[in-house]
Amino acid sequence: MEPNNVPPYEPAEAISESQSEEILQKFDSESRFRNRLIPVYDRIWKVIAIAMSLFHLYIAGFGTMPATQQRIMHLMFAMTLVFLLYPAGKKSPRGRFSIFDAACAVASAAANLYLYINVDAIALRNGKIEKVEVVLGIIMVMLLLEATRRCLGKGLMIIAVCFAAYAFCGPYLPGMLHHKGYTLQRIISQLYISSEGIYGTSLGVSSTYIFLFILFGAFLGTTGLSQLFNSFSISVAGRSPGGPAKVSIFASGLLGMINGSAPANVVTTGAFTIPLMKKVGYSGEFSASVEAIASTGGQIMPPVMGSAAFIMAEFLGIGYRDIMAAAIIPAILYYLALWSNVDLRAKKLGLRGLSNEEIPSAKEDFRNYGHLLLSIVFLLYLIFANFTPYYAAFYSIIALVVLAMVRKSSRLSGRQILDCLANGARCAVSIAVATAVVGIVVGMINLTGLGLQLSGMIIRLTGSRLMPTLVLTMAACLILGMGLPTSAAYIVAGTVVAPVLLKLNIDPLLAHFFVFYFAIISVVTPPVAVASYAAAGMAKANPTRVGWQAMALGLVAFIVPYMFVSTPGLLMQDVWYTILLNFATAAVGVFMLACGIQGYWKTNMSWPVRVLCIAGSVLFLDGGAVTDICGMFAAVTVCLIQAMHVKKRKFTNTSA
């Protein structure tokens, strides 16, 4: 905590686009693509990317294609683009792709096209695999692992290799890890020609819902809606104490529907919010931690959540509308906690907001881009009218393009539309590769029965007791999610540890939301905190300290998932009056937790009062009637003590 007499920081220089880009590429593997290609090479990848987007738009709106073949085409486009856009190493050319890159792109296209052409013949063979398919399958798996390394880093690739190796090494392993082992042909059959491996459900979600929503986000960003979000956030929150930190929270939540990646959200909003936070007096570490945790929350904020939310809907077999409704209260609690923390800290340090001269007028931006909000309203209407997200995303893209043409300020030229199609496909390829490579993990778990073994081991370790099981599950999610994109982290954790919670008769929605939250929060959790590192790079702060500070600010995100299990009303799984009561008590608990963390309410808190405040918040967050009453007593006691301190201070000042 900074002392009360910390002098304001000098105005920080704005973070340029090139600096933001450099920081993002340093900490986020997905952003290390070739972005300054020689014109002829630039045209080649853009033609392929535009073809990918047009293919998905055609299938969504006008054509039909069997699910397996659509997944094959989706992965073929994605892998081709990865090898053309992502260099193999630091010494690889950046302005062009090499012969090796082109060879890998052609080989991956060939392996996918063979499967696309022969998918019906393979199905008639009932899983029997030919020698040529074994060779192509090996090539496909190796190329997929290499594509994963290039665009997602080594972490996910190593996890996939370990699970594949486990299928071979089963006969040589001790105890409960022992199994009979499988031949190369059987493993390739599972991964390459079955629907339980690379071309499984996860890739199916990427090839439908996720791709179109990413494309929708690309159009939103280009039409100018992101500018409206930024100016609106500054005008609403900028004048209040510590305003720039609140702007960061507001803008990051809104921009979450455009940037599906927490690190990308960090550099997009952090480029202007971090310098502003430092300017009004927040430390660099605190500024970076606010941006990191606020940007991470964009993936749990309805209406357009992160890609993992669509995968969860498919895993559970329920509509995305139900997932979105369940996420509303937790998202509000998450951002209420952040807002309370930065507001209390600003008042404790006596920080100002932005002056009227420093706040841009949102009226002009609303006049220029406000009509684009109708596309989001239309999207929500379609989702709540029970149309599929696939249908809703397609027609929302069409509506957005039509709305953009209404005003000159938002009108898209032909080149801009083509750029949106190309950039949307480029942003989607990393998720396509991630969902494909976790198919290796899922396929090996299903083949070897490892999931049941791990579930049984955790149950035996915890003695079937709920709280220890939840703690172990949380730890597993955070460890499995280190350095992985959210979608991959959720799929791996959901496959490995969600069955543990289901064995304890926890409702599937509650169990998967528990896993979902910790898969998301893993991006700000040390030691591998990608979002925190990106924010620290922008603020020139210590990344480890930023990670721990972000954890403290986002502490409610570590508590709320436990509340799901004891208080289903927070996920809309109860009658309306119980839901309202659960929300009200949880909101009070969240505010008390922020007061305890910051050590401030009306005036500074002593340590005993802080401890009482945090204890009261935990009682409120438990959700039971008895604990709520005890929490109320704690809250009243804290209020009385702080009121006495305020009165005493006023009396002392008056006497002086």
C-alpha positions in Angstrom: 0.0 0.0 0.0 1.3 3.5 -0.8 1.3 6.0 2.0 -1.2 8.8 2.0 1.4 11.4 1.1 2.6 9.9 -2.2 3.1 12.7 -4.7 1.3 12.5 -8.0 3.2 10.9 -10.9 4.4 13.0 -13.7 2.2 12.7 -16.8 3.2 9.6 -18.6 3.9 9.5 -22.3 1.2 7.8 -24.4 2.0 4.3 -25.3 2.3 4.1 -29.1 0.7 1.5 -31.3 4.2 0.1 -32.1 5.1 -0.1 -28.4 1.8 -1.9 -27.6 2.4 -4.3 -30.5 6.0 -5.1 -29.3 4.8 -5.7 -25.7 2.0 -8.0 -26.9 4.3 -10.0 -29.1 6.7 -10.4 -26.2 4.2 -11.9 -23.8 1.5 -13.4 -26.0 2.5 -16.2 -28.5 -0.7 -15.6 -30.5 0.4 -12.1 -31.5 3.9 -13.1 -32.8 2.7 -13.3 -36.4 4.4 -11.6 -39.5 2.6 -8.3 -39.7 4.9 -6.5 -42.2 5.1 -8.9 -45.1 6.3 -8.0 -48.5 3.3 -7.0 -50.7 3.2 -10.2 -52.8 3.3 -12.4 -49.7 0.8 -10.2 -47.9 -1.7 -10.7 -50.7 -1.2 -14.5 -50.6 -2.2 -14.9 -46.9 -5.0 -12.4 -47.2 -6.6 -14.2 -50.1 -6.5 -17.5 -48.1 -7.9 -15.7 -45.0 -10.7 -14.0 -47.0 -11.6 -17.4 -48.5 -11.7 -18.9 -45.0 -14.1 -16.1 -43.8 -16.3 -16.3 -46.9 -16.4 -20.1 -46.6 -17.7 -19.8 -43.0 -20.2 -17.1 -43.9 -21.6 -19.1 -46.8 -22.0 -22.3 -44.7 -23.7 -20.3 -41.9 -26.1 -18.4 -44.1 -26.7 -20.2 -47.4 -25.1 -23.6 -47.6 -25.0 -26.9 -45.7 -22.1 -29.2 -45.0 -21.7 -32.3 -42.8 -20.1 -31.3 -39.4 -17.0 -33.4 -39.9 -16.2 -32.0 -43.3 -16.7 -28.4 -42.0 -14.3 -29.1 -39.2 -11.7 -30.5 -41.7 -12.0 -27.4 -43.9 -11.8 -25.1 -40.9 -8.6 -26.7 -39.7 -7.1 -26.8 -43.2 -7.5 -23.1 -43.6 -6.2 -22.4 -40.0 -3.1 -24.5 -40.3 -2.2 -23.1 -43.7 -2.4 -19.6 -42.3 -0.4 -20.5 -39.2 2.5 -21.8 -41.3 2.4 -18.7 -43.5 2.0 -16.1 -40.8 3.9 -17.4 -37.8 7.7 -17.8 -38.2 9.3 -21.1 -37.1 11.9 -19.3 -34.9 13.7 -16.0 -34.1 16.0 -16.4 -37.1 13.2 -17.1 -39.6 12.4 -14.3 -42.1 9.8 -11.8 -41.0 9.0 -10.1 -44.3 8.2 -13.3 -46.2 7.5 -17.0 -45.5 10.2 -19.5 -46.3 10.1 -22.6 -48.5 9.8 -24.7 -45.3 6.8 -22.7 -44.2 5.2 -23.1 -47.6 6.0 -26.9 -47.6 4.3 -27.3 -44.1 1.3 -25.3 -45.3 0.9 -27.5 -48.4 1.4 -30.7 -46.4 -1.2 -29.7 -43.8 -3.6 -28.8 -46.6 -3.0 -32.2 -48.3 -3.5 -34.2 -45.1 -6.8 -32.4 -44.4 -8.0 -32.6 -48.1 -7.4 -36.4 -48.2 -9.7 -36.8 -45.1 -12.3 -34.4 -46.6 -12.5 -36.4 -49.9 -12.5 -39.8 -48.2 -14.6 -39.1 -45.1 -17.5 -41.2 -46.3 -15.4 -44.2 -47.4 -13.6 -44.1 -44.0 -16.9 -44.1 -42.1 -18.0 -47.3 -44.0 -14.8 -49.1 -42.8 -15.9 -48.8 -39.2 -12.6 -47.4 -37.9 -10.3 -49.6 -40.0 -7.3 -47.5 -41.0 -5.2 -47.9 -44.1 -1.4 -47.6 -44.2 -1.5 -44.4 -46.2 -3.8 -43.0 -43.5 -1.3 -43.9 -40.8 1.4 -42.0 -42.6 -0.9 -39.0 -43.3 -2.1 -39.2 -39.7 1.5 -39.0 -38.3 2.2 -36.1 -40.6 -1.0 -34.4 -39.5 -0.2 -34.8 -35.8 3.4 -33.6 -36.2 2.3 -30.6 -38.2 -0.5 -29.7 -35.7 2.0 -29.9 -32.9 4.4 -27.6 -34.8 1.5 -25.2 -35.6 0.7 -25.1 -31.9 4.3 -24.3 -31.0 4.4 -21.5 -33.4 1.2 -19.7 -32.5 0.5 -20.8 -28.9 3.9 -21.5 -27.5 5.5 -24.7 -26.1 3.2 -25.3 -23.1 0.2 -26.7 -24.9 2.3 -28.6 -27.4 4.2 -30.4 -24.5 0.9 -31.2 -22.7 -0.4 -32.9 -25.9 2.9 -34.8 -26.4 2.8 -36.1 -22.8 -0.8 -37.4 -23.2 0.1 -39.0 -26.5 3.2 -40.6 -24.9 1.0 -41.9 -22.1 -1.0 -43.9 -24.5 2.2 -45.7 -25.7 3.9 -46.1 -22.3 0.9 -47.5 -20.3 2.3 -51.0 -19.9 5.5 -49.6 -18.3 3.9 -47.3 -15.8 3.2 -48.2 -12.1 0.0 -48.3 -10.1 -3.2 -46.6 -11.2 -1.4 -45.1 -14.2 -0.8 -48.5 -15.7 -2.8 -49.6 -18.8 -2.4 -52.1 -21.5 -0.9 -49.7 -24.1 -2.0 -49.0 -27.6 -0.4 -49.4 -31.0 0.6 -46.5 -33.3 -2.2 -47.5 -35.7 -4.8 -47.4 -32.9 -3.6 -44.0 -31.7 -3.6 -42.5 -35.1 -7.0 -43.9 -35.8 -8.3 -42.2 -32.6 -6.7 -38.9 -33.4 -7.0 -38.6 -37.2 -9.9 -40.5 -38.6 -12.3 -40.6 -35.6 -14.5 -37.8 -34.3 -13.0 -38.2 -30.8 -9.6 -36.8 -31.5 -8.4 -33.8 -33.5 -11.7 -33.3 -35.3 -13.8 -33.5 -32.1 -16.5 -31.4 -30.5 -14.0 -28.6 -29.5 -12.9 -28.0 -33.1 -16.6 -28.1 -34.1 -17.4 -25.2 -31.8 -14.4 -23.3 -33.2 -15.6 -23.9 -36.8 -19.1 -22.6 -36.1 -19.9 -20.2 -33.1 -16.4 -19.1 -32.2 -15.3 -18.2 -35.8 -18.3 -16.1 -36.5 -18.2 -14.2 -33.2 -14.5 -13.4 -33.8 -15.4 -12.1 -37.2 -18.2 -10.1 -35.6 -15.6 -8.6 -33.3 -13.3 -7.7 -36.2 -16.1 -5.8 -37.9 -17.1 -4.1 -34.6 -13.5 -2.8 -34.1 -13.2 -1.6 -37.7 -16.5 0.3 -37.8 -15.5 2.5 -34.8 -17.5 1.0 -32.0 -14.3 0.5 -29.9 -13.7 4.2 -30.1 -17.2 4.9 -28.8 -16.6 2.4 -25.9 -13.4 4.3 -25.0 -14.9 7.8 -25.1 -18.0 6.6 -23.3 -16.0 5.0 -20.6 -13.9 8.1 -20.0 -16.9 10.4 -20.0 -18.8 8.2 -17.5 -16.0 7.3 -15.1 -13.1 9.7 -15.8 -14.2 12.6 -13.4 -14.6 10.5 -10.3 -11.7 10.0 -7.8 -9.0 7.8 -9.5 -11.1 8.0 -12.6 -8.6 6.5 -15.1 -8.7 3.2 -13.1 -12.5 3.1 -13.4 -12.2 3.9 -17.1 -9.9 0.9 -17.4 -12.6 -1.3 -15.7 -15.4 0.1 -17.8 -13.6 0.0 -21.1 -12.1 -3.5 -20.6 -15.5 -4.9 -19.8 -17.0 -3.4 -22.9 -14.1 -4.3 -25.2 -14.2 -7.9 -24.0 -16.8 -8.6 -26.7 -14.3 -7.4 -29.3 -11.1 -8.9 -28.0 -11.5 -12.6 -27.0 -7.9 -12.6 -25.6 -7.0 -11.1 -22.2 -3.5 -10.0 -23.3 -5.0 -8.4 -26.4 -7.5 -6.6 -24.3 -4.7 -5.4 -22.0 -2.8 -3.7 -24.8 -5.9 -2.3 -26.5 -7.3 -0.5 -23.4 -4.0 -0.3 -21.5 -2.4 1.8 -24.1 -4.4 4.8 -22.9 -5.6 3.8 -19.4 -2.2 2.9 -17.9 -0.6 6.3 -18.6 -3.7 8.0 -17.3 -3.7 6.0 -14.1 -0.1 6.8 -13.5 -0.7 10.4 -14.3 -3.3 10.9 -11.5 -1.1 9.1 -8.9 -1.5 5.4 -9.0 1.7 3.4 -8.9 2.8 1.6 -12.1 2.3 -1.8 -10.4 -1.2 -1.0 -9.3 -2.1 0.5 -12.7 -0.9 -2.6 -14.5 -2.7 -4.9 -12.1 -6.0 -3.1 -12.5 -5.7 -3.3 -16.3 -4.7 -7.0 -16.2 -7.6 -8.1 -14.0 -10.1 -5.9 -15.7 -9.2 -7.2 -19.2 -9.3 -10.8 -18.0 -12.9 -10.2 -16.8 -13.9 -9.3 -20.4 -14.2 -13.1 -21.1 -16.9 -13.6 -18.4 -18.9 -10.5 -19.3 -22.1 -11.1 -21.3 -23.4 -10.8 -23.9 -20.3 -11.9 -25.9 -18.1 -13.9 -23.6 -14.9 -15.6 -24.3 -14.6 -18.6 -26.7 -14.6 -21.0 -23.7 -18.2 -20.1 -23.0 -19.4 -21.4 -26.4 -17.4 -24.6 -25.8 -19.0 -25.0 -22.4 -22.5 -24.7 -23.9 -21.6 -27.5 -26.4 -20.2 -29.7 -23.6 -23.3 -29.3 -21.5 -25.7 -29.5 -24.4 -27.5 -26.3 -23.4 -28.2 -23.1 -25.2 -25.7 -20.2 -25.1 -28.5 -18.1 -23.8 -28.5 -20.2 -20.6 -24.7 -19.8 -20.2 -25.0 -16.0 -20.7 -27.8 -15.7 -18.2 -25.9 -17.8 -15.6 -22.8 -15.5 -16.0 -24.6 -12.2 -15.4 -24.5 -12.0 -11.5 -20.9 -13.4 -11.3 -19.7 -10.8 -13.8 -21.4 -8.0 -11.9 -19.8 -9.1 -8.7 -16.4 -9.4 -10.4 -16.5 -5.8 -11.7 -18.1 -4.5 -8.5 -15.1 -5.8 -6.6 -12.7 -4.1 -9.0 -14.6 -0.8 -9.0 -14.8 -0.8 -5.2 -11.1 -1.5 -4.8 -10.0 1.3 -7.1 -12.5 3.8 -5.7 -11.5 3.1 -2.1 -7.8 3.2 -2.9 -8.3 6.6 -4.7 -10.1 8.1 -1.7 -7.5 6.7 0.7 -4.7 8.3 -1.3 -6.6 11.5 -2.1 -6.3 11.0 -5.9 -8.2 13.2 -8.3 -10.1 12.3 -11.4 -9.6 13.8 -14.8 -10.4 17.4 -15.4 -13.1 18.5 -17.9 -10.4 19.5 -20.3 -8.9 16.0 -20.2 -12.2 14.3 -21.0 -13.2 14.0 -24.6 -16.8 14.5 -25.5 -18.7 11.3 -26.1 -21.5 13.1 -27.9 -19.6 13.3 -31.2 -18.6 9.6 -31.1 -22.1 8.6 -30.1 -23.5 10.6 -33.0 -21.0 8.9 -35.4 -21.1 5.4 -34.1 -24.0 5.0 -31.7 -26.2 3.4 -34.4 -23.8 0.5 -34.4 -25.0 -0.5 -31.0 -28.2 -1.7 -32.7 -26.2 -4.7 -34.0 -25.5 -5.8 -30.5 -29.2 -5.3 -29.5 -30.1 -7.4 -32.6 -27.6 -10.1 -31.5 -29.1 -10.2 -28.0 -32.6 -10.4 -29.4 -31.8 -13.4 -31.6 -30.0 -15.2 -28.7 -32.9 -14.6 -26.3 -35.4 -15.5 -29.0 -33.7 -18.9 -28.8 -32.0 -18.8 -32.2 -28.6 -20.6 -32.2 -25.5 -18.4 -31.6 -24.3 -19.6 -35.1 -27.4 -18.1 -36.7 -27.4 -15.0 -34.4 -23.7 -14.2 -35.2 -24.1 -14.5 -38.9 -27.1 -12.2 -39.2 -25.6 -9.8 -36.7 -22.6 -9.4 -39.0 -24.9 -8.7 -41.9 -26.8 -6.2 -39.8 -23.6 -4.5 -38.6 -22.3 -4.0 -42.1 -25.7 -2.6 -43.2 -25.8 -0.3 -40.2 -22.3 0.9 -40.8 -23.3 2.1 -44.3 -25.9 4.5 -42.7 -23.3 7.1 -41.7 -20.2 8.3 -43.5 -18.1 8.1 -40.3 -18.7 4.4 -39.9 -19.1 3.4 -43.6 -16.9 0.6 -44.7 -15.1 0.7 -48.0 -14.6 -2.5 -50.1 -11.0 -2.7 -48.9 -12.0 -2.3 -45.3 -14.5 -5.1 -45.6 -11.9 -7.4 -47.1 -9.5 -6.4 -44.3 -12.1 -7.3 -41.7 -12.6 -10.7 -43.4 -8.8 -11.3 -43.5 -8.2 -10.1 -39.9 -11.1 -12.0 -38.5 -9.7 -15.2 -40.0 -6.2 -14.4 -38.7 -7.5 -13.8 -35.2 -9.4 -17.1 -35.3 -6.6 -19.4 -36.4 -5.0 -19.7 -32.9 -8.3 -20.8 -31.4 -8.8 -23.3 -34.2 -5.3 -24.8 -33.6 -5.9 -24.8 -29.8 -9.2 -26.6 -30.0 -7.7 -29.1 -32.5 -4.6 -29.9 -30.4 -6.6 -30.3 -27.2 -8.4 -33.0 -29.2 -5.2 -35.0 -28.8 -5.5 -34.6 -25.0 -9.2 -35.5 -25.0 -8.7 -38.4 -27.4 -6.0 -39.9 -25.3 -8.0 -39.5 -22.1 -11.0 -41.2 -23.7 -8.9 -44.0 -25.1 -6.9 -44.8 -22.0 -9.6 -44.0 -19.4 -7.2 -41.6 -17.6 -10.0 -39.2 -16.7 -11.7 -41.9 -14.6 -8.4 -42.8 -12.9 -7.6 -39.2 -12.0 -11.1 -38.6 -10.8 -10.9 -41.7 -8.6 -7.5 -40.6 -7.2 -8.8 -37.1 -6.3 -11.9 -38.5 -4.6 -9.8 -40.9 -2.6 -7.4 -38.1 -1.6 -10.2 -35.9 -0.4 -12.3 -38.6 1.1 -15.3 -37.4 -1.0 -15.4 -34.2 1.1 -16.7 -31.2 -0.9 -14.4 -28.4 0.2 -11.0 -30.3 -0.2 -12.2 -31.5 -3.6 -13.0 -28.0 -4.7 -9.6 -26.7 -3.5 -7.8 -29.5 -5.4 -9.9 -28.9 -8.5 -9.1 -25.1 -8.3 -5.3 -25.9 -8.1 -5.5 -28.3 -11.0 -7.3 -25.7 -13.1 -4.8 -23.0 -12.3 -1.8 -25.3 -13.0 -3.3 -26.7 -16.3 -4.2 -23.2 -17.4 -0.7 -21.7 -17.0 0.3 -20.1 -20.2 -2.5 -21.6 -22.2 -5.3 -19.7 -24.1 -8.5 -19.7 -22.2 -10.3 -22.1 -24.6 -7.6 -24.7 -24.3 -7.3 -24.3 -20.6 -11.0 -24.8 -20.1 -11.1 -27.9 -22.4 -8.2 -29.6 -20.7 -9.4 -28.8 -17.2 -13.0 -29.6 -18.1 -12.0 -33.0 -19.4 -9.7 -33.9 -16.6 -11.2 -32.4 -13.4 -14.8 -31.5 -14.1 -15.8 -35.2 -13.8 -14.5 -35.1 -10.2 -17.1 -32.6 -9.3 -19.8 -34.5 -11.1 -19.0 -37.6 -9.0 -20.0 -35.5 -5.9 -23.4 -34.9 -7.5 -22.7 -31.3 -8.2 -25.0 -29.9 -11.0 -23.1 -30.0 -14.3 -23.6 -26.3 -15.0 -22.2 -25.4 -11.5 -19.3 -27.8 -12.0 -18.3 -26.5 -15.4 -18.7 -22.9 -14.4 -16.3 -23.6 -11.5 -13.7 -24.9 -13.9 -14.4 -22.2 -16.4 -13.7 -19.4 -13.9 -10.4 -20.8 -12.8 -9.3 -21.5 -16.4 -9.9 -17.8 -17.1 -8.3 -16.4 -14.0 -5.1 -18.5 -14.6 -3.9 -15.8 -17.1 -3.3 -13.4 -14.2 -2.1 -16.0 -11.6 1.7 -16.1 -11.0 4.1 -17.6 -11.9 2.9 -17.7 -15.5 0.6 -14.7 -15.7 0.4 -13.7 -19.3 -2.1 -10.9 -18.9 -0.2 -9.5 -15.9 3.1 -9.7 -17.7 1.7 -7.8 -20.7 0.3 -5.1 -18.4 3.5 -4.9 -16.5 5.4 -4.4 -19.8 3.2 -1.4 -20.6 3.6 0.1 -17.1 7.3 -0.6 -16.8 6.6 -2.4 -13.6 7.7 -5.6 -11.9 5.6 -8.4 -13.5 5.6 -10.7 -10.5 4.4 -8.0 -8.2 1.8 -7.0 -10.8 0.6 -10.6 -10.8 0.2 -10.8 -7.0 -1.5 -7.3 -6.9 -3.9 -8.4 -9.6 -4.7 -11.5 -7.6 -5.5 -9.4 -4.6 -7.8 -7.1 -6.6 -9.4 -10.1 -8.2 -9.7 -12.1 -5.0 -13.5 -12.2 -5.5 -12.9 -14.2 -8.7 -11.3 -16.9 -6.5 -14.2 -16.8 -4.0 -17.2 -16.6 -6.3 -16.8 -20.0 -7.9 -17.1 -21.6 -4.4 -20.2 -19.6 -4.0 -21.7 -21.2 -7.1 -21.6 -24.5 -5.4 -23.2 -23.4 -2.1 -25.5 -20.8 -3.6 -26.8 -21.8 -7.0 -29.0 -18.7 -7.1 -25.9 -16.7 -8.2 -26.1 -18.7 -11.5 -29.8 -18.0 -11.8 -30.5 -21.6 -10.7 -33.3 -20.7 -8.1 -36.5 -18.8 -7.7 -36.4 -15.1 -8.4 -36.6 -13.8 -4.8 -33.9 -16.2 -3.6 -31.7 -15.0 -6.6 -32.2 -11.3 -5.6 -31.4 -12.1 -1.9 -28.3 -14.1 -2.8 -27.1 -11.2 -5.1 -27.8 -8.5 -2.5 -25.9 -10.3 0.3 -23.0 -11.3 -2.1 -22.7 -7.6 -3.3 -22.4 -6.4 0.3 -19.8 -9.1 0.9 -17.8 -8.1 -2.1 -17.8 -4.4 -1.0 -16.7 -5.4 2.5 -13.9 -7.5 1.0 -12.7 -4.5 -1.0 -12.8 -2.4 2.2 -10.8 -5.0 4.1 -8.2 -5.3 1.3 -7.7 -1.6 0.9 -8.0 -0.9 4.7 -10.3 2.0 4.1 -14.0 3.0 4.5 -14.6 6.7 5.1 -11.2 6.7 6.8 -8.3 4.4 7.3 -9.0 1.1 9.1 -6.9 -0.4 11.9 -5.8 -4.0 11.4 -8.4 -5.5 13.8 -11.1 -3.7 11.9 -9.7 -4.9 8.6 -9.7 -8.5 9.8 -13.3 -8.1 11.1 -14.3 -6.6 7.7 -12.8 -9.5 5.7 -14.3 -12.0 8.1 -17.7 -10.4 7.6 -17.4 -10.4 3.9 -16.6 -14.2 3.9 -19.7 -14.8 6.0 -21.8 -12.8 3.5 -20.3 -14.7 0.6 -21.2 -18.1 2.1 -24.9 -17.6 1.3 -26.5 -19.2 4.3 -29.1 -17.5 6.6 -27.0 -17.8 9.8 -23.8 -16.6 8.1 -25.7 -13.7 6.6 -26.9 -12.6 10.0 -23.4 -12.9 11.4 -22.1 -11.0 8.5 -24.6 -8.2 9.1 -23.4 -7.9 12.7 -19.8 -7.6 11.5 -20.8 -5.0 8.9 -22.7 -2.9 11.4 -19.8 -3.1 13.9 -17.4 -2.0 11.2 -19.6 0.9 10.2 -20.0 2.1 13.8 -16.3 1.9 14.5 -15.4 3.8 11.3 -18.1 6.4 12.0 -16.6 7.0 15.4 -13.2 7.5 13.9 -14.5 10.0 11.3 -16.4 11.9 14.1 -13.3 11.9 16.3 -11.1 13.2 13.4 -13.6 16.0 12.6 -13.7 17.0 16.2 -9.9 17.0 16.4 -9.6 19.1 13.2 -12.2 21.6 14.5 -10.5 21.9 17.9 -7.2 22.6 16.1 
